[in-house]
Amino acid sequence: MREQEILQLFREAGAFMEGHFLLTSGLHSPFYIEKFKLLQRPKYVELLAGELIERFSGASPDVVVGPAIGGIILAYEVARQLGIRMAFTERENGKMKFRRDFVLEKNNSVLVVEDVVTTGSSAQEVIDVVEETGAKIIGVGILVDRSGGKIQFKYPFHPLLQMEVMTYLPDECPLCQEHIELQKRGSRNLSANP
């Protein structure tokens, strides 16, 4: 699929939103990807997981790893299509780690997947956790890279959709200066969401 077709899937699912949004990174943006509007549709997840697999067609992972929560759905579907195991990381006391008896062996070949990245910090945390096990990372597959290509990982990196979305520091945000209501979305502070 071409990038425009992938963006169209996000639009059809109502996952590409416009307004004034507070991102997990603390930055403000006029656009937001509400990934769960897309991830709740198995047909779309199946299509996009297949596209990620195609981007890594020469690789042979043993395990697919993604971060909780949205990365679980994506990791599961990529692993299902490949017929291999999946695992996920989650935060405990603010630190990303494996829990629930997920174990990687040093001989495991791992594909890391993530849904939407802006700074890449969550994906990097997953990479760090996998590296601590001694397993070999073969690549990082992302649904949406909002950085416009600024994010770099030391492994082969393939986003399905790359967008350069304007982000602003809160005290420099033109949307704030225009008094456009700030929407808090995402899962890090669910109680703060409208």
C-alpha positions in Angstrom: 0.0 0.0 0.0 1.1 3.6 -0.7 1.2 6.1 2.1 -1.9 7.9 0.8 -3.9 4.6 1.0 -2.7 4.1 4.6 -3.6 7.6 5.6 -7.0 7.0 4.0 -7.5 4.0 6.3 -6.8 6.3 9.3 -9.3 8.9 7.9 -12.0 6.2 7.2 -11.6 5.0 10.8 -11.9 8.5 12.2 -8.4 8.1 13.6 -6.9 11.2 12.0 -8.1 14.2 14.0 -7.6 17.9 13.6 -7.8 20.5 16.5 -5.5 21.4 19.4 -4.0 18.4 21.2 -1.7 17.7 24.1 0.7 14.9 23.1 2.2 12.4 25.5 5.5 14.2 25.0 4.0 17.4 26.5 4.1 19.1 23.1 1.0 20.6 21.5 -0.1 19.8 17.9 -2.9 20.7 15.5 -3.2 16.9 14.6 -3.7 13.8 16.5 -3.8 10.1 15.6 -6.4 8.4 17.7 -4.9 5.0 17.1 -7.7 3.0 18.9 -10.3 4.2 16.4 -8.2 2.2 13.9 -7.0 -0.6 16.2 -10.6 -1.5 17.1 -11.1 -2.6 13.5 -9.6 -6.0 13.0 -9.7 -5.7 9.2 -7.6 -2.6 9.2 -5.1 -4.1 11.8 -4.8 -7.1 9.6 -4.0 -5.0 6.5 -1.5 -2.8 8.3 0.2 -5.8 10.1 0.6 -7.4 6.7 2.2 -4.2 5.3 4.7 -4.2 8.2 5.6 -7.8 7.5 6.2 -7.0 3.9 8.6 -4.2 4.9 10.7 -6.8 6.8 10.3 -9.6 4.2 13.9 -10.7 4.3 13.9 -11.0 8.1 12.9 -14.1 10.1 11.9 -13.0 13.6 11.1 -15.5 16.4 9.2 -13.0 18.5 7.3 -9.8 17.9 7.4 -7.3 20.8 5.4 -4.1 21.3 4.6 -1.8 24.2 1.3 -1.9 26.1 -1.4 -0.9 25.2 -1.8 -0.3 21.5 1.4 -2.1 20.6 -0.1 -5.3 22.1 -2.8 -5.4 19.4 -0.3 -4.7 16.6 2.3 -7.2 18.0 -0.3 -9.9 18.3 -1.5 -9.5 14.7 2.0 -9.4 13.2 2.9 -12.5 15.2 -0.3 -14.2 14.2 0.3 -13.7 10.5 3.9 -14.8 10.9 2.9 -17.8 13.0 5.3 -16.9 15.8 5.2 -15.7 19.4 4.5 -12.2 20.7 5.3 -10.4 23.9 4.7 -7.0 25.2 6.4 -4.5 27.6 4.6 -2.4 30.1 5.4 0.3 32.7 5.9 -0.6 36.3 6.7 2.4 38.6 7.3 4.4 35.5 9.9 2.0 34.0 9.3 -0.1 30.9 9.8 -3.8 31.5 8.7 -7.3 30.7 6.1 -8.7 33.1 3.6 -11.6 33.1 6.3 -14.2 32.6 7.4 -12.9 29.2 11.0 -14.1 28.6 13.3 -13.6 25.6 16.3 -15.8 25.1 19.6 -14.7 23.7 19.1 -16.6 20.5 15.7 -15.0 19.9 15.4 -12.7 16.8 13.0 -9.9 17.6 10.9 -7.5 15.6 9.8 -4.5 17.6 6.5 -2.8 16.6 4.8 0.3 17.8 1.7 2.2 16.6 2.3 5.9 16.6 5.6 7.7 17.5 6.3 11.4 17.8 9.6 11.4 19.6 10.3 7.7 19.5 10.9 7.5 23.3 8.4 4.6 24.0 9.8 2.6 21.1 13.3 3.2 22.4 12.3 2.0 25.8 11.1 -1.2 24.3 14.3 -1.6 22.4 16.3 -1.0 25.6 14.3 -3.7 27.4 14.8 -6.2 24.6 18.5 -5.4 24.4 18.8 -6.1 28.2 17.8 -9.7 27.5 20.5 -10.2 24.9 18.0 -11.1 22.2 18.8 -9.8 18.7 16.6 -7.0 17.3 16.1 -7.3 13.5 14.1 -4.1 13.1 11.5 -1.6 14.2 8.2 -1.4 12.5 5.9 1.6 13.1 2.4 2.4 11.8 2.9 6.2 11.9 6.0 8.3 12.4 4.8 11.8 13.2 8.4 13.2 13.2 8.7 13.5 9.5 11.7 11.2 9.4 13.6 12.9 12.3 13.5 9.7 14.5 16.3 7.4 14.1 17.0 3.9 15.6 20.1 1.9 15.3 18.1 -0.9 13.7 16.3 -1.1 10.3 13.3 1.2 10.8 10.2 1.1 8.6 7.2 3.3 9.3 4.2 2.7 7.1 3.2 6.3 7.2 5.6 9.2 7.7 4.1 12.6 8.5 5.7 15.9 9.5 3.2 17.2 12.0 3.8 20.5 13.6 4.4 20.4 17.3 4.8 23.3 19.7 6.2 23.9 23.1 3.2 24.9 25.3 4.4 28.5 25.8 5.1 28.9 22.1 1.9 27.3 20.8 -0.1 29.5 18.3 -3.2 27.4 19.0 -3.0 28.4 22.7 -2.5 32.0 21.7 -5.7 31.7 19.7 -7.5 30.3 22.7 -8.4 27.1 20.9 -9.4 24.5 23.5 -6.7 22.0 24.3 -7.7 18.4 24.2 -5.9 15.8 26.3 -6.1 12.4 24.7 -4.0 9.3 25.1 -3.7 6.7 27.8 -1.0 7.9 30.2 -3.4 10.0 32.2 -6.8 8.5 31.5 -8.4 10.3 34.5 -7.3 13.7 32.9 -9.0 12.9 29.5 -12.3 14.6 28.7 
